[in-house]
Amino acid sequence: MAYHHVGVAVKNVDRAHKFYTEAMGFDLVKVVKRKTPEGGWTKHIFYDCGDGEQFAIWDLRGIEGVLLNPEDWR
């Protein structure tokens, strides 16, 4: 089954980045950082894991416990 990407939130971005690049051998593809409507931010870090598929880790800051309305992100 093909997919575009799979993403997981991590507690320690530096450790996760080291693991996925060094242990797993994934290449960093891109980083997307956005502010949230509530003032926090998200960072979506994409890695190439082969066959056109990507793995991503989320760095989420300042949005703990916030429920977001999807329309606010448009």
N, C-alpha and C positions, 0 to 999 in steps of 0.2 A: 504494500500500500504506500503510495507516494504522499508526501505532505510538504507544505511550504516550510513551517517551522514548529518546533515545540519549545515552550518557554516555562521556566520555573523561577520563582522568587527565591533569593538566597539571603542569608544573614550576613555573610562576609564576602563581598564582591572580590576583594583581592585574592583571597584563598580560592574562590571558585574559578576565577580567571586563570590562576596558576594551574589548577587541576585540569581544566578543560584544554588549555594550550599545551602544557607540558606532559601530563599523564595520558590524556586522550589524543593529543596531536591535532586538535581542531585549530584551524586558522581563523583569526579574528576577521570578520567581514565588515561590520559597521557598528556604530553606536548611535542611538537615537535618544536624545534627552528632551523631555517636555515638562513644562510647569502644569500643575493641576489647577482647576478652578479655585480650590481651597487654599492655595499657596504652597503646597508641597511640590514634589517633583518625582518623576520616574525616569529611569535610565534603562533602556532595552539594549542589551549587548548581544550581537549576533555572531555565531561561529559557523563556519562551513564544516559539515560533518559528512560530506560526500554525496554523490548522485543528485546534486542540485538541491539537497535538503539542508536545513539549518537548525541549529539548537540555539536557544537564547536564554540568557539569565536576566532577571529583573532586579534592579536596585530601586527600592521604593522608599521614599523619605517624606515624612511630614503628612502622611495620609492614613496613619494607623487609626482604625475605627471609623473612618469616613465612608459613608455610603455615597456613591457617585451616580448621578443621573447621566446615562449615555448621551443624551442630547447636549449636555454641557461641554462635551469633548469635540463637538463638530466645529 
